[in-house]
Amino acid sequence: MDKAVYSVDGKELRKIQLDDTVFAREVSEGSIYHAIRNELANLRVGTASTKNRSEVNGSGAKPWRQKGTGRARAGHKRSPLWRGGGVVFGPKPRDYSYSLPKKVKRLALKSILSLKAAGEDFKVIEDFTIESGKTKDLVKILTNLAPQEKAIVILKEDDAMIRRAGRNLPWVKFLSYNRLRAHDLFYSKNVIVQEGAALNLNEFYGEGK
């Protein structure tokens, strides 16, 4: 498929050929679901913890005799039925992370790229950098291509100056072409891809890779 390449001023410069196996393939919704679920699970800290009846403070003595009081039977104050007692089947610290097959992850990312490339909010921009590292210079470029809505910029290589310029912009995230995240990419309103990154994506995710 052909896509227009825009300048940093928002003007169309030329066309670029994008690999159909990466940017125009059939979308696999199942792989997208599993990839996003995997990323969110791997981010969980898993530190939630509760105390059961053997761990809470409290006397182990029987509060009152078994019969004759007219009240319900009670064994000790640490019972889950009592205020301040233990928790039944509560959470304990655990590791929520798990591995996802590489083929499923790759299929999910190609599906998301195809989904985004089919819309008007997917734009290819000429390679650029922010030599000054200033936020205002980056905003000037981005506003020519997309409104200030949630956006992803895919870089051809890790650029410290671009990341520095964009660290004060909560609506922009930067991803390297070989380290994409399904969750960020799927939920972004606008996807801006550097021309070099688009060519790298053709090779990195292309057929036979």
Secondary structure, 3 states (H helix, E strand, C coil): CEEEEECCCCCEEEEEECCHHHHCCCCCHHHHHHHHHHHHHHHCCCCCCCCCCCCCCCCCCCCCCCCCCCCCCCCCCCCCCCCCCCCCCCCCCCCCCCCCCHHHHHHHHHHHHHHHHCCCCEEEECCCCCCCCCHHHHHHHHHCCCCCCCEEEEECCCCHHHHHHHCCCCCEEEEECCCCCHHHHHCCCEEEEEHHHHHHHHHHHCCCC
